[in-house]
């Protein structure tokens, strides 16, 4: 702090390792260049064009093209959605300018989410069963035990 001054008058350039009141940068820190407003507007129009392309792909004239070559309609729509996701994550979420640690956390979370999605999808589609019928189960237990079905169901309630 400068003699007789307050914290706002502190000289941070004479001591590169000391920051200002909010922990400023030293002289040896590289500053990432942030995009201009014009660049964000350009990204907006690119995203708008991809959204319009998604709408046209799902409409009748283009829908027949993809069905004609044997490609399900979900494939081009998923590709366009992935392009939009990557552009939003890279530019609007500032992952392109920030530390790679933030990108690593995002990728790790996406891998975990996709793993859960495919695991639950496989679990719920591979093991389709009829709903559990408790009365039929008790009758079958009674038949296996050699008793009649009515004596097994007259016992003490429960589940």
Secondary structure by P-SEA (a helix, b strand, c coil): ccccccccccccccccccccccccccccccccccccaaaaaaaaaaaaaaaaaaaaaaccaaaaaaaaacccaaaaaaaaaaaaaaaaaacccccccccaaaaaaaaaaaaaaaaaaaaaaaaaaacccccccaaaaaaaaaaaacccaaaaaaccccc
